[in-house]
Every structure is written in C-alpha cells, then in structure tokens.
Amino acid sequence: MSCPRVTKANGNRYRRTESRYAGRYSYEFDREETITRPASSLRNAPTIPPPSASVADEMHFSSRPASPTRPWSPTRGPDWVRPPSVAGSQYERADLNGSPRPGTPSSRYGGSPRRPLPPAPLFSKPGAGARDTKIDIGDDEDDDPFGGGGRTINSRHGGRGSVQSFTSGSTIITDERDLEKVDLEEYDDDETNSMVDPNLHYGPAPEKQGRRGVRDAQVSKKEVQLINGELILECKIPTILHSFLPRRDDREFTHMRYTAVTCDPDDFTQRGYTLRQQIGRTMRETELFICVTMYNEDEIHFTRTMHGIMRNISHFCSRSKSRTWGKDGWKKIVVCIIADGRKKVHPRTLNALAALGVYQEGIAKNIVNQKQVNAHVYEYTTQVSLDSDLKFKGAEKGIVPVQVVFCLKEHNQKKLNSHRWFFNAFGRALQPNICILLDVGTRPEPTALYHLWKAFDQDSNVAGAAGEIKASKGKNMLGLLNPLVASQNFEYKMSNILDKPLESVFGYITVLPGALSAYRFFALQNDAEGNGPLNQYFKGETLHGKDADVFTANMYLAEDRILCWELVAKREERWVLRFVKSAVGETDVPDSIPEFISQRRRWLNGAFFAAVYSIVNVKQLWKTDHSIARKVLLQIESVYQLLQLIFTYFGLANFYLAFFFIAGSLTDKKMDPFGHNMGKYIFVVLRYACVLVMCLQFIFSMGNRPQGAKKLYLSSMIVYSIVMIYTAFCTLYLVVLELMAKTGHDVPLTVSDTLFVNIVISLLSTVGLYFFTSFMYLDPWHMFTSSAQYFALLPSYICTLQCYAFCNTHDVTWGTKGDNSLNTDLGTARIINGSIVEVEMPSEQLDIDSGYDAALRNLRDRLEVPDPGISESQQQEDYYRAVRTYMVSVWMVANVVLAMAVSEVYGVGSGGTNVYLAIVLWAVAALAIIRAIGSTTYAVLYLVQKIVEGKAKFEAGNIASANASAAASSVGGGTKSNMSYGSKGLNVTDKINETKWAFSRAMHKAMFWKK
C-alpha cells in the first residue's frame, strides 16, 4: 500500500511513491506531459538522464515523518551510541589522522560532545542526523506545563526542514532521484513538509555553530490586548526554574510581569502605570524599598550584592518576635534593580537575572502604540539566589521569596536619572516607609539592612542613615599588598571611626554614601510648591546652558551631599542624619592609579563646592524647627567644616612648608645624622624635586588623562612618597634626639623646646589618637597593616588628587554625550507600497537647469556666506575652561605666595621661633582632638542606648516570667518551695539567672563596634 506524494520543481511534474517498507521512495517520470523549464544560458540545453535503478535502490530516507507543527523531537536516550557505517558505503573513519572525529562518542578518544553530527551523505543508510540532539520545547497548549497562552496568528512550521524556510510556497527543490511530475496544489503544507530530508541544508551557511542539545529560541506573533494603551505582559517562567520552586501557589511565583514604560519617570503614576504591589492578590504595603543601581558591572559584582540583599531579607523574616517583621516579612520588602542603559548592561548580568526568573530575552519592545519606550520594567518574586560563585541557593539555605522590580532603561542617562526612576516613579507608586540605596558591587553583611531600618524605627526624627563602608581586601587579605588598596583601607577605617561619629553627634552627616545609605521617604518629599530635597537633588540632571555655571555643575557632581544638606535644613522640620556603625557593607576600591584619580576628582570637586554651598547657606538652619541646642551644634559643625575647607585649599603650601622646616633642621652639620654634610645635600635635592614635581603636576593634570599618562602620575607619586618618608624620618630623629638630651645623654645639639613640644603634640594628636580610638572601637588592625602605606601616599592625596581635581573643574558630564538629534531638513523617503518610496526631487529639466545656474551665479558673484557662529555647547565649554583657568591660577598663586612668604620670613633652622609652623601643628592637633571627642561621645551614647534597651527587655522578661510563674502556681495549686522575690512572684534563683542573662546581653550589645 503506498501513498502518492507530489514534488514540483521548475514547473516539472513528478510522482513519488512511498513504500511502507523501510521508508523508501521511488520516483517515476511522467512521460505523458511535457517538461517545462527555464531557458538555459547554453545554446543547447544539456540532457540529464534519471539515475539508474541500482542507484535508486541505495537511497534511504528516515521512516519518521516530520511533525507538521513543530521541529522533530528525538526518542533516543542519552546513552545512544552512533552505529557503525554500513558495509559497502563506508564514507568516514572513526578517527581523522589520529584525532577524534567531532561528535562521535564511539571514537577511541571520546569524541567532542559540543559539535553536532555532520549530515549523512546522500546515499548512506538511515542513521542519526545532526538534529537528533535538539531538545524540543512545547509550543501547543497540550505541551504547556502551566496552562494558558495567547492566540497564535501564524505558528511555526517544520524548522529548517520547512518548505517556507528555504523556498516559496509552491516550489520545493530536491536532489533525490527520478522525479515524476504531479500537481503540488493537491496536497497541504503539512504533507509537503514530510518530503524534505532533514539532513539537507538549504540557503547560506549558518552564522555560528549551534551547541548540541540546545534549541534556538523561536518567536511567534500573538494578539495582545493593550491596557490603557500600554503594553503589559504576563509571561510564564522557564520550565526548569518552575520545576524546583518550593512555592507555586500564586501567579507572582509562576509568571513574570513585563511593562513597557513610554513616559518620563515623573509621570509614571499619572499615566496609570502600576506595580504588582498595587493590584490583585499581591496588593501590599511596602515598609522597605531597596534600590540597586548598576551600569556595566559583571555578574560577579551583581550576584555579590544581590545575594547579600537576600540574606538580609532572610534575617528580617527570622525575627519572629518583631512587631513589624516575621515569617512573611518578605512581603513588606521590594528590591528595585535599575540598569543604566540597555546596551550598556553586561550580558552575563542579564543572564544572572534570567537565572533568577526576573528577566526574559525577546519580550521587550522599542515602540508601543507609536510611542518610544523609555524603560522596560520586569517584576517577579524569585525564590532562588545566586552567590558570587554562581551557585544556586534556595529555601534549604534559608533563602525566602524576594519581590524584585528590574528596570532596564533604554538609554544611558547616568545614576542621577536612575534615582529619579526609583524615587519619583516607583517610590510614588509604592509609598514605602524607608528607602535603602546600594551600588552593585557592595556586599551588605547579613544584618546590615536591619540595623539601618532600626535606626529609623527608634527615632522618628531620623531622615537619613549611613552605614559603614569597608574596603574589600581580597582573598586572604592579599589586596593589602597593593599600597593603593591599603591606603584606602586605612582612610575608610579612620573615617568610620573619627569623621562619621563626630558628624552623627552633631546631627548632620555631610554625605550619605550611595553604596550603603537609607532615607525616610516622607522626609524626602517636596512641599506643595514643589520645593524640597528631591527637587534640589534632581536639579543637577536638568541644568543646561546658562543655568549650568561651573560652581553649580561641580557641586552637583556630589549631589548626595546636597540632598543631605537639604534634609537637615528643610524649612520648619527637625530632621537629623545618623551614622549606624553596625550596618556594614564591603565594596571594591580602585586598585590602579588612573581609576583612583578619576574617582577622587569627582569626590573632591563635589565635596569642596558642596561644602562652600552649605557654609554660604548656613542661615537656613535658623528657619528649621530644630531645638536651640541642635542649632548651636550645627553652627559649630559649620565652623569646623570651614577650617577643614581652608586647610584643603592651602594643602600644597602647608605640605611644602612642613617639609621645608622639619627636613631643613638637619642641614646643620652638628645635627646631621649622616655626616659629611649629607643632610644638607639631601634636603636641597628633595626640595627642588618637590617643587619641580608640583609644577609638572599642573601640566599633567591639565593636559593628560590618568588613563593616558600612567607613568607620569606614578612617577610623581613616587617622588612625593620619598619626600614624605624623609620628612617622617627627620621628625622621629628630632624627637629622639631631644628625648635623649632630656634623659641625660650627651648629644651635640638639640632643637628648641618650642619646636619639640609642637612636634610631639602634633604627633600625639594624630597618630596617637588614631591608635587610641581604634583600640576603643576594638578595631585596630588597620593601624598595623595599612597606616604606613597611607602616610607614605598622604602627599599624593594632598597634591596629586587635589591638583587634578581643581584642574578639571570644567569636566562636567550632563547625561549622555553625542548628538542624538534627528535632522529632517533634507526630507524623507516615505514607503507607500512594498519597496516603492515617495521622494521629493527636481523632475523637470527646467528645475535642474535653474539649480545649476544658481551655483554658477554664486561662484561668480561671491555672495557672502553668513557666519554660523559658535554653538551653545561650544560657548559653554569655553566658559567652563575659562573659569577653570581663573580658579586654578588663583589657587596656585595663593599657595605659592604663602609658601614663599613664610619660607622667606622664617629661614631654615628657625623651627623654634616659627610662628606659622606652630599654628599649623596646633591647628592639626585641635582638629584631631575635636574628632576624637566626637568619636568618644558617639561611643558613649551608643553604649547608653544599648544599656537602656537591655534594661527595657529585662523588665519585659521579668513581667513575662512573673506571669508564667503565677499561671503555673494557679494550675498546680501547691505551695512555693523556693523563696519568692518581691511582689512579682519570682524566686531568688530565677532572679539571679535573669540578672546574669541581662548583664551578659547588655555587655554583648555594648560592644557594637564588633558588628
């Protein structure tokens, strides 16, 4: 029994008969009809006879027909071994010249599992084809493990074996054997699909080699109903992810929600956009809203931060006795990930998000309803986590569900715009209580976010809180071998021990680091007139042209400092900022000089101009609702910042003068530690080298980027380090010499008592207080591992970084660079039908001639061409550069005049009578003492707070214990065998045990610096 099949090629008609044995086909040529074919380019068309019967008998085809609706799925198991070739048609060996043939598991070398099997030759026996390793994914509703689905308009047919994939709907080309002419239109597409040999390839070569066992994703067209004119999709999660989820009882676990946002973030709620937390069964109140901003960081940095956040959320859910948190605490937390630019985000970071179920490729669209999409919002509640080793962690490791909102911005518009999406778009939609900001790469410790939230819960006047940022020291602390990393580790530690606690006592922290900080959302809101912290915070994003003066532009390089000031100085409010030392986050620090200098340029310029802004506007503090004591403290802090600003401005001169007077003291032959007047020669060489490098530093900074002049900047930092090391040696030598003289040793000459006292006081107030406060916080290890590197690089902090920052005040980026405007002055070519376009062009000869005459006339008459003038962007750049030049000139002249004047008035060896040196040393000591007092006060207040909390919990425990004892007595009805204590019904043994427990708990909480 056979079934006729039809093939039509170039108008010829053939009849193919399919045998039920071995799936063989035979073809008969229809002699009754005339063969029609396109004319040959040869004079006489060649006559090609059909293949002989012997050849036709050798042709074999697969007995498995192709599926009419989807690609064919294999039935062989993974243990299938490629069969040996048929005798008589040996077309390949098991090995090629001693090397394994790709994709042959039977090879003696094991084969390669990544490359597909080659297609079988035309006359081979039935065997495995390259498509046998493809994995099919269900496309019909019967294959859908979740159910549901949209209406398919045109489904896929056949894959590579489809007729439509390589030829027209009425023609199929085969290279089989004798063909018989029949009418193709008698049969449907599904029957014609089965005629195609899946081992044959048609069309151009594939662009890339496909992986074995991997099926390329294919798309289909579906009708989707717009919601309020916007595209919102509910997409099923991948089958593998769905298979091992512990919870599948709600749609938020089984479907990912996609929203194409076509509006500005300020109009997100007005345009009717919503998030899952506002609709249906997932409508919830948001207590904690976490923002994670990223640019082009890789998957390691992303998973480090995301896994840390998930561990923190698990800690929230583990606090079963909390009134706010508990088992379902994750429902009150939303994590928002904002990627700055779809084409900037790292591809493997998207893969990590896809592994969590948050992101799916092929869903997003550029234009919806003739409106450009500005952001792609993906929402999913994930139940798995990826650690930094890219290993999955689930409920067995304590991971709880996490509500994730992933906002993929279409364009790169900088971090400030990402925060505008977070606060003005998603924040207004969710109305959270506390917002936490994190950068990708920061790894929060498991309880860091809870301690940040607790600071707001304990004090309703707290508007913002900063956590402690630690520098990542690498595996086994090997990063400290890099002096740059070690110096930054010391700087971060001392800032968290001295600077941040002092500012927290005053109530105003100059900057809440974006890497780990938190804000009360209500405190950030603007007033009815639109004025407020967020208005000032986002002003830097929209400043252009005349409004963007150099001062404002550089001030908004550190926009987080402006936000902190606006919160504390908010009219008729009493908001304060706090430092939470127990909220610790670890972040990577620059380990190369170019990256380090570029980062500090933004920090230093932003900090300098923001400090000037807060000092100039200090009168705003008197319009707040702060108490008189708080206002006085804030005024004192303003004076402290002013002194710091002055020292920063004259840092170059002060460094040179300190070296000049201290190292110059050893130029005297009687005090020369080297002999042969070497002290004088070394001083002269280092003095001129220091002055020369300072002069060259301005040339480097104004003419070269750090990335393009690494050796120049490295050389300058080495010279500064040598000068600093020699100055430190001279200081210690003078102190030891004076101490030996005071203890009765015979020394040739000593310094004056005044200079000795000044040096000792300065050393004790800096290095001594560093050691004291570090031991007080039980965190002294950085003093032994990183202090030497920091002091060696201290001149580079003062000279190299400050010089580069001031010399590049003109370098301000307002969003994306480049000209993105579309010019239409030449007209457009509009498509009206297929490949036919409509254009406007001269059609008559008269029009063509008139254009030519106009060109000749313009050449003859030499008409004056109007000057296009200077563009606004060029004027702005020239203005920035001019102001930069004026500012750098004034700064350089001020430092040079100060250094020359003091060095001329007080010569070398006049340390005892040098009034300026005494003022500088005592000012340094005074500032260090102020910082130490503030740090100690912070520690005492924190300790008292923890003791009070412990006492309250102890009393609550007593009440609970008394109630339990009374209940036990009433139930038992017996008499108490032990002596009762007081009126609460507690026996002496219980009281002693509870006292011990409370004391140990209070001592543990008192050592907050360990956390």
N, C-alpha and C positions, 0 to 999 in steps of 0.2 A: 504494500500500500504506500503510495507516495503522494506528496502534496506539491502541486506546482508552485514555483516561486518565479518572480519576474525580475529581470535586470535590464535596465535601459542605458545604453552608452552611446552618445553622439548620434542619436536617432536610430541606432540599430536595435533590433528586437531579438532577444534570445529567450530560450525556455530552459529553466533549470529544474531538474527533478531531484527531489531529496529522498534518499533511501533511508529506511528506518534502521538499517544495519550500519553500525559504526559511524553514523552521521555523515555519510559520504554524499556528494552531489555529483550528478552527471549532467552535462550540457549537450543539447542538440541544436544544430544550426537549422533555422527555418529556411528551407530552400525556396519556399513559395513566394517570399516577399523580397523586395529589392532593398539592398543595403544602401543607406544614405549616410554620407559622412562629409565633413567639411573638405573643401578642395585642398589638395596637398600643394605645398610650395614647389614640389618637383614637377617636372614636365609630365612624367608618367608615375602615377601613384603606385607604390610597391604593394605586392600581393603577399599577405602573411597567412599561410595555411594554419588551420587549427592544430593544436597539439595532438599527437598520436594517442591511441588508446592506452599504450603502455605507460605513457607519462601521466595520463589522467588517472590511471589506477593507483599511482603512487600518491596522489593528492589526498590529504586527510584534513578534516575540519573538526573542530570541537563539537561534541554531541550536546553540549549545554547551550541552549539558546540564550540570547541576551535578554535582560529584563527590559520591558518596554517603558518603565517609568524611572528607573534608577540604575546606576552602574552595578555590574555583576559582583556578587559577594562570594568570596572563597568559602569552600567547605572543608578544605584540608586543614588539619591541625598544625600546630607549630612544630610537631616532630616529623613532618613530612620531609622526605629526602628526595632530591631530584633523581628521577630514574635514569638509568644508562641509556645512551643513544641506541637506536635500532640498528641492527646489523644491516649493512648494505647502504646505509645513509649516515655514515659517521661524518659529522660536519664539525666537531670540535673535540679537543682533548680535555682531559680533566685539569691539566696544568699547562701554562704557557711558558715555555723556556724556564721551567723550574719555579715560576711564580704562580700563586693561586689565581684561578680564574674568578673574576668578581661574581659574587652571589652564588657560589657553588659549595654548599655545605659538605658535599661528599669529597671535596678536594683534600688531599693529604695535608695541606697547610691550613685547613679550617675554613677557607673562603672569607669573603668580606660580606658582612650582613647588611651593610648600608647601601649598596648599589643594587638596583633591580636587575632581574634576569634579562638577558638580551632576547629580542623577539626570535621566535623559531623561524628557520628557513622555510622557503615556500613549499618544498616537497618533503618536509620532515613528518614523522609520526606525531600523533597527538601527545602533547606534553604540557608542562607548566609554562605559562606565559608571564610576562613582566607584571601583568595586572593581578596575578594571583595573590600578591602580597598587599593589596589595597584593602583598607578597612571601611566598610560601608557604614554610613550614618543614616538612620531612618529619616525619610522625608515625608511619609504619609502619616495620617493621624493614627493608624494602627501601630506604627513604629514609635510613636511619641510616648516616652515614659511618664510624662506629666499630664498629657491631655491638652486639648485646646489647640488653637492655631488660627491664623488668619486665612483669608480666602486667597487661593493661589490663582493668578491670572494666566501665567504660562509656566508650566513646570518644566523641569529638565528632562532631557531625553537622551539616554544612552551614553553619555560621557564622550570619550574620544571615539567610540565606535558609532556615534550617531551620524546619520546622514547629514543633518544640518550642520554638523561641526566642520565639515570639510567640503561640501558641495551643495548644490541647490536642492530645492525640494523635489525636483523631478528627475534628477540625474544622479547616478552613482557609478563610480569608476571602479572596476575590479581588474585584477591581473591574473584571473584564475585560468580556466581552460576554455574549451569550446563553449561559446555563449549562444543562446538562442533568443531571437527577437520575440518579445511579447509585450503587451501593454502594461506599463507600470502603474497606471492610474487605477487598475482594478483592485489594488491592494493598498491597505492603510500604512501609515508610517511605522506602526509597531511591528508589522510583518517585514517591512523592508529593513528595519534595524537589525533583525536577526541574520540578514545576509552578510553582514560585514564581518570580516575576520578581525578579531580584537588584537591580533599580533601585528597587524599592519599599521603603519603610521603615515598620516597624510598631512600635507602642509609643511610649513617651515620647521626647522629644528627647534626643540624646546629651549627656553631661555636658561633654565637651570635644571640640574639633575635632582629629581624628586627623591625623597628618603623612602626607604622601604617601610611599609606598614603605616605610612602617613597619608591621609587623604586630604587633598587640597579642598579648602572651603569653597563652596559654590553658592551663589545667591539666586534668589527668585524674586519676582515682582509680586507685591501684595497690596491690597487696598487697605489703607489705614485711615480711620476717622480722626480728623484734627479736633482738638479740644480747645475751644475759644480761639481757633485759628492757629494754634501752636501744636508742634509735633511732640507727643508724649507716648512712649512705647513701654510695654511690659514684656521683657524678654526672659525666656527660660534660661536658667543657668546650665552649664555643661553637665552632661550625664555623669561623668566621673566624680565631679565635685558633689553632685546631688547624692551619689551612692553612699558616701561616708559621712554625711552630715548627721549629727545626733538629733537635730530638731528639723522637722519638715512640716510642722503643723500650721504654718502661716505662709502667706504669699511673700512676705518680706524675706523669707529664707529660700524660697524656690524661684523667685523671679527678680531680675534686675530691672530697675526703672530708669529709663533714659528720657531726658528733657532737652530739647534744642532751644536755647535761650537766644532770642533775637533782639533783646533790648539792652540798655545800659544798666549796670548794677543798681543805680539809684532808683530805677523804675521797675525793679523786679516784682515787688509786691503790688504796685499799682496796676501792672499789666496782668495780674491774676495768676502769676506763677506760684506754685505751691510745692512743698516738700512732703515726704511721706509722713512726717510727724504732725502734719496738719490735717490729714484726711483719713477716713475709714477707721479700721481697727487699730492702725498704728498711730492714731492721734494721741500725743503725749506731751507733757510739759518737759522742757529741757532745762536742766539745772546746770549742766556743764557743757560748754561748746568749745571744742578743741580745734585749732587751726594749724595746719601743717603746710607751709609754703615750700615749693621746690621749683627749680629751674631745669638744670640738665644733670642733676646728680644721678649716679648709677644705682643699681638695685641693692648694693651692699649698704649704702648710706640710707636708702629708703627703708629697707627691712629693719635696720638697726633702730630707727626711730619708731616705726610702726609697731614692731614687736614690743618695744619699751612701753608704748602707749597701751597696748593690750594687756600687758602685765599690770599696769597701773589700774586699768578698769577692773581687772580681776580682784585687785586689792579693795576697791570700792565695794564690790559685791561680797567680799568676805567679812565686812564689818556688819555682822548680824545684829548687833545691839544698837546700831546707829538709828536715829530717828529719820534720817534722810536716805541712807543707803541700805543695802541688804542684798538679798538673793537676786532681786530684779532691779538692782541699781543701774544696770547697763541701759535700761530703758530711759534713763534720765541723762544719758551722755550721748553726744553726737560728735563724730570725728569728721572734720571737713578737710580734704586734701585739695589744694589748689595748685595746678601746674601752669606755669607762666609761658604759654606758647605751645601750640600743638606740634609744631615742627621742631621745637627746642627740647622737648622732654626726651629723656633717654629711652630707647626702645625696650631695653630689658626692665626698666622700671614699670613700663606698661605691662610687660609680661608678668611681673610680680603682682601687679594689681589684678590682672586677669586670673592669676592662680588663686587669688582670694575671692574671686567671683564678682569683683567690683566693676571690672572693665571688660568689654567685648569688642572685638575688632569688627568693622563693617557696619556698625549701627549708626554712627554719627553722619550728619549731612551738613553740607556747606550753606545751602539756601533752603528755606522753608517758607512757602507761601510768598515767594518773590521777595523775601527779606533775608539779609545776611545773618548768619548765626555767629554770635559773639562768644558763646561759651557752651560747652557740652557738659551736662550735669548727669552723672551716674549715681544711683542710690541703691545700696544693697546692705543687708545685715549679714555680715560674714561671721562664721563660727570657727574659722581656722586662722592661723597666723604663720608667718614665715620669719624665722630668725635670721641673723646675719650670715649663718652658714647655709641658708636656703633650705632648711629642713622644716617640714610642716609640724606645727604644734596645734593640738586640738583640746577637747574637753579633758582628755586624760592628763594633760599638763596644766589644767586649771584655767584654760582659756574660755572665756564666756562670750556670748554674742556681742558684736560691736556694730552699731549703726554708723555706716560710712557714707559720706557725700563726697564724690570725686568731681571736682570742677576742672575741666580741661579747657583752658582759654584758647580761643582760635589764634590770637596774635600775642606776641611778646610785648607786654606793656609794663613791665617792672613790678617789683614787690609791692610798692605802694598801691598799685591798682589791684593786686591780689587781695590786699587787706580791705580795699573798698568793696570787693565782691563779698568778703567774709562779713564785714560789719553792716554794710548798707543793703545788701541783697539777702543773704541767708540769715544774718542776725535779726533783721527786722521781721523775717518770716517766722523764726522760731522764738524770738524774745527770750533768750537764755538769761540766767542769773549771772554766771561767771563765764568769761571767755579766756581761754589759755592759748598763747601763741608759741609755736615751736617752729624751728627750722629743720629741714631734712638734714640728717647727719648728727643731730643732737639725740643722745640716748638718755632719757629720763630714768632715774632709779625707780624701783618698784613702788615706792611710796611718795615720790616727789609731787605728783599732781594732787594727791590727797592733802599734803601739807600746804600746798598753795591754796587749795579751796578752803582749808580750815582757817587760814588767816582772815578770810572774808567772813566766815561764819562766826568767828569770835568777836570781831569788831565791825560794827555797821558803818563806821566812818572810813574804812579802808576802800580806796578806789582802785588801787593797783598794788601788785606784789611782784617782787623779783626773786628768782631762785638763784642758787649758787651754780656758776658755770665752772666746770673743771676742764682743764686741757687734757686731751687724750694723749697718754704717754706711750701708746703702742703696746705690743705684746711683750710681756716680761719687762716693761718699763725701758725698752731699748730705745724709745724715742728720745729719752733724755740725753743720749749720746750726741744728738744734734743740738748745738748751743742755742739755736734759734727756738727750738721747741722748749728747751729747759728754761730759757729766759721768760718765755711767755707763760710757762707753768708757774714760775715764781711771781710774775706780775698778776696773774689771775688769783693766786692764793692770797697775796697780800691785799689785793683789792677787796676780796671777800672777808678778810679779817679786819681791815682797818677802814677802808673807804665806805663800803656799803653799810656796815653797822652804824657808823657815825651819821650818815645821811638818814638812815632809818630812825634814829633817835630824834633828829630834827623834824622828821615828818615829810621830807622832800628828797627823793632819790632822783638825781639828775638824769639818769637813764635807766629804764627797764629793758634789759636786753631782749631782743626779739627771739633769741634762741630758746629762752625759757622765762616767760613772764605771764602775768594774768591781770585781767581788768574786770571791774564790775560794769556790766553792760549799761545799767541805768545811769551810772556816773558819766559815761561817755556821750550821752545824748545831748543834742543841741537844744537850745531854748526855742520858744515859739517864733522868734525872728530868724532862726537858722544859725545863730552864733553859738559856738561851743567848742569843746575839744575836738570832736570829729571834723567839724568844719575847718578848723585850723590845721588839723592833721593831714587832710586830703587837699589842702590848698596847694601844696607843692606839686601835685600831679597836673594841675591845670594852669600853672604860671607860664606864660609865654611872652615874648616880645618885650614891650616897655615895662610890664609889671615884674619881669624876672631880673631884678638887679642882682649884682654879684653877692651882696650881703644876704638877701633872701634866698638866692639859689643855693649858696653853700650852707646856709642854716638848715635848709630842708634836705640836705644830704643826711642829716641825723634827725629825721622827722619824729622819731620816737622820743627824743629829748623835748621837742616842742609839745608833744602830747602829754608828757609828764608835767611840764610846767603849767599847761592849760588846766589840767585836773586840779592841781593844788591851788591855783589862782582863780578857780571858777567863781564867778560872782555869786554872793550870798550862799555859798556852800562851805563845808568844812572837811573836804576830802583830804586824806593823807595817803602816803605811799609807804609800804613796808618791805623790809628785806627778810626773807624766810630762808634761813641757813640750812634747815633740814630738807629743803626741796633742792635736790642735787641733780644736775644734768651734765653729761660728759659730751664734749664736742671736739671735732678735729680743729687744729690750729695750723696756720701756714707753716710749711717746713722748708720753703725756698724763699730766697731774698726777694725776687720780683713779686711773688704773691703777697708776701708780708708787707712790702712797701705800698703796694696798691690798696690793700685793705686798710692800712693805717692812714692813708691820705684821706679817705672818706671819713674815718672816725675823727681824726684830728681837726679837719676843717669844720665838720659838723659840730663837734664839741666846742670849738673855740667860738664860732658865731652864735651857737645856741646859748652859750654862757653869757655872751655880750647881750643877747636878747633878753634873757631873764634878769640880768643886772639892771638894764635900762628900764625894764617894766616892773621893777620891784614894788612900785607903788600900788600895783594891782592887789597885792596881798592885803592891803587895808580895806578893800572892798569885799572881802570874803567874810564868812561867818565864823572864822577861827577865833579861839579864845585869845586873850591878850598875851598869855604866856606862849602860846604857839606862834603868834605873830612875831614876838621877840626872838624866839628861836629861829624862825625863818629869816629874820633880818640878820642875825648873827651868821647864819649859813651863807647869806649873800655876801657878807664881808669876807668870809673865808674863801668863797669862790673868787672874789675879786683879787685877793692875794695870790691865789693859785694862778689866775689869769696873768697877773703881772710877771710872776716867775716864769711862766711858759713863754711869754713874749720876749723876755730878756734871757732866755736859756742859753743862747750861744755865747753871749758876753760873760755870763756867770761861770760857765764851764771853762772858758779860756782863762778868766781871772783866777779861778781856783787852782788850775794847773800852774799858772804863772807864779803865784805867790808861794804855793806849797813846794813845787819842784824847784823853784828858784832859791829856796832856802838852802839847798845842798850845793849851791855854786861856791860857797865859801870853802876855802881849802881846809880850814880847821874842822869843818863838818862833813867833808867829802867822804862817803863810805867806801869809795873805790880807790882813792889815791890818784896821784899824778894829774890832779885837776880834771878827772874824767867826769865828775858830776856836772861841771860847767859845760863841757863839750856835749854831753848827752842832752842837757837842758836846751842848748842852742839848737841842736838838730831837731829835737822833738818840737820845739816852739815853732820853727819855720815850717816844719812838716805839717803841724796842726793848722797854721794859718793858710798854707797853700791848699790843703785839702778842703778847708772851709770855703775858700774862693772857688775851687773847682766844683764844689758841691752845687753851687748855684748854676754853673754851666751844665752839669749833668741833669739837674732837675728840670731846667727849662728847655733842654734840647733833646733829651733821650728818655724813652720809656724804660722802666726797670727790666721789662722782658727783652729789650734790645741792647742793654748795657749791663749785663750781669757782672762782668768782671770789673767794670768801673766802680759799681756800688760795692762789690765785695772788697775791692782794694781800699776804698775809703773807710769801710767798717773795720778792716784790719788795722789801719793806721790809728783810728780812734781807740780801738781796744788796747793797742800798745801804749798810747798816751795815758789811758785810764789806769792800766796796770802799773805803770811807772809812778803815777801820782799816788796810787794806793800804797805802793812801797815807800815812797817818801813820807807819807803820813804816818805809817806804822813806825818807821825809823825814827822820826822826830819824837813820837810818843815814848818809844822805848828808851831813847837817849835821855829824855827828861826824867823818866821814872828811875833810871839808873843813877842820875845825878841826885835825885831826892832821897834815894836809899843809901847814899854814902859812897857810891862808886866814883872813881876818878875818871872823868870824861873831859875831853879837850874843850868843848864848848857846847852850850845848850841853848835852846830857844827861850824866848821870854815867857814868863808865867802867863801873860795875857794870851799869847798865841796857843800855848799849851792848853789852857782852860777852854779856849774857843774850840780847838780841835776835839778835845775829849768830850765836851758837851755835845758837839755835833755828831760824833760817832755813837755816843750812848743813846742819843735821841733817835737815831735812825737804825743802825744795826742792832743796838741793844734792845730797843722797843720791838723791833721785828722778832727777835728771839723771845722776848717776854710774852707778847701777845700770841705768838704761835704756840708756845707751851701752854698758855692759859686756855686756848681752844683745843688743846691736845692734838695738834696737827702740825708738828714741827719738821716733818721730813723734808719739805721743800727747802728749808734753810741749809740742809746738808747736801742736797742733790742738785739744786738749781741756783743758789744765791751767787756763786762765783761767776757763772755764765751771765747772770743778769747784770751784775755790777761791771763786768767786762764790756757788755754791749750797751751800758747806760749812755755813753756819749753818742752812740748811734741813734738811740731813741730821741735824744735831745737835738742832735744836729742833722743827721740824715733824714729821719722821718719828718721832722718839723720843717726842714728846708724844702723837701719835696712837696709837702702838703701846701705850704704857702706859695710855692712857685707854680702850682697847678690849681689855683683857685678858679681859673677860667674853665677848667674841665668839668662841666656840669652836663649831665645827660637828662634830657626831658623825654622819657619814654623811648620809643623805637627810633632808630636813625634811618636816614634814607628818605627819598622822595617817593611816597606811596600814592600820590595823586594821579588820576587818570585824565589825560588830555584828550579832548574831543574836537579840537579846532579844525582838524583835517577831515572830519566827517566819519561816518561809519559805513561798513558794508553789511546791509541787512539781508538775512536769508529769507526768501519768500517761498521757495519750493525746492526741497532737496538740496542740490549743490548749486542752485541758481541764486545769485545775490543781486541786490539792488544798490547801485552806486550812483553818485553824482560826479559827472566829469564832462569836460568840453566835448561836444559831439559834432558841432558844425565846424567846417573849415574856417569860417569867419572868426569863431571864438579862439581857435588855435592860433590863427594869424595875429589876432589882437594881443594875445599874451606874448608872442614873440616880439611884436612891435614895442610893447611896453618895456620889455627887457632891454632892447636896443636904446630906447629913449632914456632910460635910467642911466645906462652907461655913458651916453653922450652928454647928458645934462649934469651928471654927477650930483644927483639930488642928495641933500643932506640926510643922513640916517640918524634918527633920534637916539640919544644915549640911553641904553636900557637902565642905567643907574645901578646902584648897589642894592642887592636884595636885603630883605629884613633879617634873614638869618645871618648873612654876612655882616651886617651892621651890628647885630647882637654879639657875634663872635669877636669883632674888632673892639667893641665896648668892653667885653669881658677881659680881653687881653690887655687893653689899656689900663683898666683898673687893677688887674693883676700886677702889671709893671709898677704902677704907683705904689701899691701896697707893699710889694717886695722891696722896692727901693727905700721906702720909709723904714721898714723893719730892719733892713740891712744897715742903713745909716745909723739908726738908733743903737743897735748893738755894737757897731764899730766905734761910734763916738764914746759910748760908755766904757768899752774896753780900753780905748786909747787914753781917755781922760784919767781913769783910775790907775792904769799902769804908769802913767807919767807922774801923777801926784805921789803915788806910793811905789817906790822902786823895788827891785829885787832885794830881799833880805829885810824888808821893813814889816815883817809879819806882826811884830808886837805892837806897832803903832798904826796898823792898817785898820782904819775905822770901817771902811766898806766891807772888808773881808769879815770883820766881826759881825756886822749887821747881817750879812748873808748867812753866816754859820748859825747865828742865834735865831734868825727867821726860819731856817730849816728846822732847827730844834723845836721852835714854838709850834710850827705846823704839825710836826710829828707827834708832839705831846697832845695836841688837840685831837688828833686821830686816835691816839691810844686811849684818851679819856672817853671818847665816844664809843670805842670798841668795848671798853670795860663796862661802861654804862649799859650798853646793849646786852652784854652777857649777864649782868646782874638782873636787869629787868626780865630777861627771858627766864632766868632761874626762878625768880619770884613768881612769875606767871605759872610755871610748871608746878611749883610747890602749892600754889592756891588751887590749881586744877586737881592735884593729887589729894589735897585735903577735902575738896568737894566730893570726889569719888570715894574717899574713905568714909565720909559721913553717909553717903548714899549706901555704901556697903554695910555700914552699921545698922541702918534702918532696915535694909533687906534681911540682914541676919537676925535682927530682933523679931521681925515679923515671922520669919521661918521658925524661930525657937518658940514663939508664942503659939504658933499653929501646931507645932509638934507636942507641946505640953497639953494643949486643949484636947488633942486627939488621944494622947496616951493616958491622960487623967492621973498620972503618977506625980510624985514629988520630985523636985530637982535634987540631984545627987551632988552637984557642984555649987559652989558659992556664986550667987548672981552678982552682976556688976551694975550698979546704978539702977535706974528705973527702966532701962531698955531691955532688961531680961537677958543680958549677955553674961555668960560665966567668965571667970578670970582667964581660963585657958584660951577661949576664943578671942578675948580682947588682946591677949599677948600675941597670938598668931596674926591677928589682923593688923596690929601695930607694926610687927616686923614686915609684913607684906607691904603695907603702905609706905614704910620707910625705904625699903629696897626699890619700890616702884618710883618713888619720888627721886631717889638718887639716880636711877637709870634715866629718867626723863630729864633730870637736871643736866646731864652730860649730852646736851643737844648737839654739840659740835661733832660727836661721833657719827651722827646720822647723815 
